[in-house]
């Protein structure tokens, strides 16, 4: 049998600073372009895809000796985890290294949306600004307001930890309680989704995309939000229904939204692009050099572990499988 192959997404190459990845057993690296179909090959034993590549059972069947999918992301909704389990393929993600970067960007969006920075930037760069006015582009103050966190995992908790610096109280909604978060920032858990929607002045989404969370924030849920509140999503676009969100931004109850993710990336829905109170970014949550190189190291080391016959370092949780519970 000729040399085994590790398929690595070609977009990762510029980040590697000339590193030539080495693999147990002397496997070769083959870089795969985004538009390229996965090869039908018995030699491929590992795969490092981006979140934009769907890895279904059919893709795995093209690679019958595949042992590990090391997703270059903390989210793994692009990978059919059940199909992987059935085929004995390990699936790993990149938790931890992008937590603080994503929490920082979430706060950038909270501030940008609440303080109308899109409109401000447009006015300042348009040449039409006529000078300071007492009522110009008034936004929402954050002090003594409530920040609602949907999903109190690593990133949600890191966002919550920054809230006292802005004078905000924290509420959270998650399947299980987070005693540490309650201790650290006095966060209060809301058992019902409707309760956190109606109590939050800023609501920030940090849930994984699963069959249960897809479309969770639909027209009904958005209508239950506090009048004048701000919605921020740095998790996955599919959790919020786009047209319902556009309606809630046009007619209320939302005053603004800060968005980093969309259901069909790289498409940023036109209904959001044209709204001045939607501050939109192109999925930049983890976009710091530190986070992105940390993600590479974790994906690479997961592949090395599995190919060396060891357990993967960061397998996706059992709760990724249907029927299981827990965040
Ligand atoms: C992830 O890792 O899931 C982010 O969406 C990209 O960093």
Boltz pocket constraint, residues with backbone or C-beta under 6 A from the ligand:
constraints:
  - pocket:
      binder: B
      contacts: [[A, 51], [A, 72], [A, 73], [A, 74], [A, 75], [A, 76], [A, 98], [A, 234], [A, 235], [A, 283], [A, 285], [A, 286]]
      max_distance: 6.0
